[in-house]
Amino acid sequence: MKKYLAHIKQKAPHERRQVAMRIAGSITAVIFVGWVATLGVRLASPNANVVQQTSTFTSQLASVVSAFKLPGQATGNTLQVASTTNF
């Protein structure tokens, strides 16, 4: 690797930029292909909705619990969340 870096340092600045762009493009392409390859599995998962409902319930429960102030608890800035439901 040190030999390769020394070889690249000897080149002109525009050639070094080209090499950097090729490397960055290759890494981006590998990440994109990995993401696309797993996208179908994630979308087809039957448990995807269950996870979403659980996290929504947990966040709503946390907001309700945080709304109640216990005696002796310090007061500070709080975030109040209002959720809407469709009937």
C-alpha positions, 0 to 999 in steps of 0.5 A: 500500500505504501508503494502504491501511495508513493506511486500516486504521489508522483503523478500530476494533481489531475491524475490523483483526482481521477484516481480518488474519484474512481476509488470513491465511485467504486466504494459507493457502487459497492454500498449501493449494490449491497443496499439494493440487494437487501431492499427486497428482503426488507420490504418482503419481511412479514414482521416489518409492520410488527416492528413499526407498531411496537416502536410506535407504541413504545414511543407513545408510552414514553411520551405519556410517562414523561408527561407526569412529574414525580415529586422531587423531580427537577423541572426542565425543558420538556417536549410534548408530543400530540398524536392524532388518530383516524376514526 
